[in-house]
Amino acid sequence: MDMSDREEVVLCGASAYNKKYYLNGDFKGLPAAVRDELKIMCVLFTEDIGGIFELVFDENGNLQFKTSCDEGDLLYDDIGCGLKIKELQRTKEELLRSLEMYYKVLYMG
């Protein structure tokens, strides 16, 4: 798989609007426990905060949290969003570092 021409690569995401979870098929080789943990993390985020939540690798292979919401979505918790991201960065630090290493080794060389 050649990802060198992309700026960002979506690992996974979830939407509170259509109640769906997405895992990029390029990462189906991740261990089942890791895939399960990602799904739980994304779905719980959208259940708590609302909107759309994505984990995205930037052009340097760093994992970024991206959130968005529909215009006029009064249920989206903008303040809670920042707090939840900080909590995930702290509590899931080992998982996030491992995913970055996995991506850099397998997809960036």
Secondary structure as GFF3:
##gff-version 3
##sequence-region A 1 109
A	DSSP	beta_strand	9	15	.	.	.	ID=ss1
A	DSSP	beta_strand	20	23	.	.	.	ID=ss2
A	DSSP	three_ten_helix	25	27	.	.	.	ID=ss3
A	DSSP	alpha_helix	32	49	.	.	.	ID=ss4
A	DSSP	beta_strand	52	57	.	.	.	ID=ss5
A	DSSP	beta_strand	63	68	.	.	.	ID=ss6
A	DSSP	alpha_helix	78	91	.	.	.	ID=ss7
A	DSSP	alpha_helix	93	107	.	.	.	ID=ss8
###
